[in-house]
Amino acid sequence: MEKLVLIVHILMALAIIGLILLQQGKGAAAGASFGAGASQTVFGSEGSGSFFTRTTAIFATIFFCTSFGLAVIAKNSAKVVDGIPEAVDVRSAPASDIPVIEEPATDAAADIPSLPEEE
């Protein structure tokens, strides 16, 4: 079921992209008012605006429904642990639980190399 919804979702996304690329911009109407071949269009003298706009709206609605359906499917198939574990307060931990790091005492002068003696 999830694969079917996902395939429809991808097809709707591609269809919406294609329909948006086929639509004319708002500035294209100025050329049509001067007789730029509007009577020779496939969709009539009104142009393809209402057809593409309506089809895009229908595909966008289907895309929204498939998005919602995929979210519901993902929620139902997720393995949810009951409750969130509480945070542990480190300040209230007993002293016996905190490890003690003992460093051997070293002479600070022993770590510094000495200069070679001049002859």
For each residue, the residues with C-beta under 8 A, 3 or more apart:
1: 4 5 73
2: 5 6 70 73 77
3: 6 7
4: 1 7 8
5: 1 2 8 9 66 69 70 73
6: 2 3 9 10 66 70
7: 3 4 10 11
8: 4 5 11 12 62 66
9: 5 6 12 13 63 66 67 70
10: 6 7 13 14
11: 7 8 14 15
12: 8 9 15 16 59 62 63 66
13: 9 10 16 17 63
14: 10 11 17 18
15: 11 12 18 19 59
16: 12 13 19 20 56 59 60 63
17: 13 14 20 21
18: 14 15 21 22
19: 15 16 22 23 52 55 56 59
20: 16 17 23 56
21: 17 18
22: 18 19 48 52
23: 19 20 48 49 52 53 56
24: 28 29 47 48 49
25: 28
26: 29
27: 30
28: 24 25 31 32
29: 24 26 32 33 47
30: 27 33 34
31: 28 34 36
32: 28 29 35 36 37 38 47
33: 29 30
34: 30 31
35: 32 38
36: 31 32
37: 32 40 41
38: 32 35 41 45 47
39: 45
40: 37
41: 37 38 44 45 47 48
42: 48
43: 46 47 48 51
44: 41 47
45: 38 39 41
46: 43 49 50
47: 24 29 32 38 41 43 44 50
48: 22 23 24 41 42 43 51 52
49: 23 24 46 52 53
50: 46 47 53 54
51: 43 48 54 55
52: 19 22 23 48 49 55 56
53: 23 49 50 56 57
54: 50 51 57 58
55: 19 51 52 58 59
56: 16 19 20 23 52 53 59 60
57: 53 54 60 61
58: 54 55 61 62
59: 12 15 16 19 55 56 62 63
60: 16 56 57 63 64
61: 57 58 64 65
62: 8 12 58 59 65 66
63: 9 12 13 16 59 60 66 67
64: 60 61 67 68
65: 61 62 68 69
66: 5 6 8 9 12 62 63 69 70
67: 9 63 64 70 71
68: 64 65 71 72
69: 5 65 66 72 73
70: 2 5 6 9 66 67 73 74
71: 67 68 74 75
72: 68 69 75 76
73: 1 2 5 69 70 76 77
74: 70 71 77 78
75: 71 72 78
76: 72 73
77: 2 73 74
78: 74 75
79:
80:
81: 84
82:
83:
84: 81
85:
86:
87:
88: 93
89: 92 93
90: 93
91:
92: 89
93: 88 89 90 97 98
94: 97 98
95: 98
96:
97: 93 94
98: 93 94 95
99:
100:
101:
102:
103: 106
104:
105:
106: 103 110 111
107: 110 111
108: 111 112
109: 112
110: 106 107
111: 106 107 108
112: 108 109
113:
114:
115:
116:
117:
118:
119:
